[in-house]
């Protein structure tokens, strides 16, 4: 599985394609002009009371204004929208930190010397050490799609729709049995497990990963600093 460290750019886009008017042939214009002249002659000969006519409704084929927004409709999250003058629409998702961001970081994203037997040299996330048994929070609304025991110890993977993009968040080395089951629909801030020391580790910590495009791990600290919208409330 690749582990590139390029940043994530995920945003909702607003498109406003405007189809042009159909070309009108010179022959059609000439016929229309002649009809208008004849109508003026007739109107000149009518009494004043007969000259008030309701304007016809004309629909020109091909003339329409379409405004579309690329967004994700999901039972898991309801994107917040803001309308400006009825045209500009901005969609964003609420995201928070999984643990207190002031917690000590013991390992960052990318290449490192393996800190223990069985530990990776290409680190796919960030490690925080706020203490054994500390609650771990869902970063956004989502659903649990994986829960198991592996090299990540006892872990949870959640799927989210964030700013129109499918994003997966991984929470590893949790206390065994504290992680929520697969299929659980979770709201932002819900506790999904407790920090533990399961699996190959150098000590108690939370390993946190962000995955985009199904299997691409990105720097979770950089991603969170870009996407977090809610201040840490504990």
Secondary structure, 3 states (H helix, E strand, C coil): CCCCCCCCCCCCCEECCECCCCCCCHHHHHHHHHHHHHHHHHHHHCCHHHCCCCCCCCCCCCCCECCEECCCCCCCCCCEEEEECCCEEEEECCCCCCCCCCCCEEECCEECCCCCCCCCCEECCEEECCCCCCEEECCCCEEEEEEEEECCEEEEEEEEEECCEEEEEEEEEECCCCCCCCCCEECCCCEEEEEECCCCCCCCEEEEEEEECCCEEECHHHHHHHHCCCCCCC
